[in-house]
């Protein structure tokens, strides 16, 4: 008995998701993009936490600010590149949609959830701050009441020290103020939201500008080539006319 040829799997069309598929795929893409920036803040927080053992107050604050700045720098650099990447998907998606208007089927493997949208960078920043929101709420609500509140505060310091350690400086070094609540740590998520959103847009605009410059350069080359071809034709016609005139004189 002859073996039947294995059936080829039909290529999955990713370029036409349903609304629910598009929503879920977009969420997965944004959560995936927040992981590395969050880890950058996490590693900088560990360094900042270790530096809190220094007895000098100003050394703690200066090194802590530098660590937060380094985390924000890596955050901005990564989101800048995300903007470039997503803008490339956006250009590709526009091309596929234009082809479809003319009845040309293309881009079945295109992923519209990866296309550039200005709001995506801000959402990535919000997702980076989700651990701060969760742990900040638990710490602020249950601190000094239950053991769970203390564990939440410790977790907040360990996993999002960049958000709570600056609040601890106020608690420890500004006694004239009432002790700030751990709820105030939630305000620190403004940092990754703004950094992620702004640099994501800047990355996309940078790629857009480079593409426009490349298109302009290609157009100039084509125009110069057409002008050279035109001049060559004129010269050829002129030479041909002079040749005919010389033959007539002979």
Secondary structure, 3 states (H helix, E strand, C coil): CCCCCCCCCCCCCCCCCCHHHHHHHHHHHHHHHHHHHHHHHHHHHHHHHHHCCCCCHHHHHHHHHHHHHHHHHHHHHHHHHHHHHHHHHHHHHHHHHHHHHCCCCCCCCCCHHHCCCCCHHHHHHHHHCHHHHHHHHHHHHHCCCCHHHHHHHHHHHHHCHHHHHHHHHHHHHCCCCCCCCHHHHHHHHHHHHHHHHHHHHHHHHHHHHHHHHHHHHHHHHHHHHHHHHHHHHHHHHHHHHHHHHHHHHC
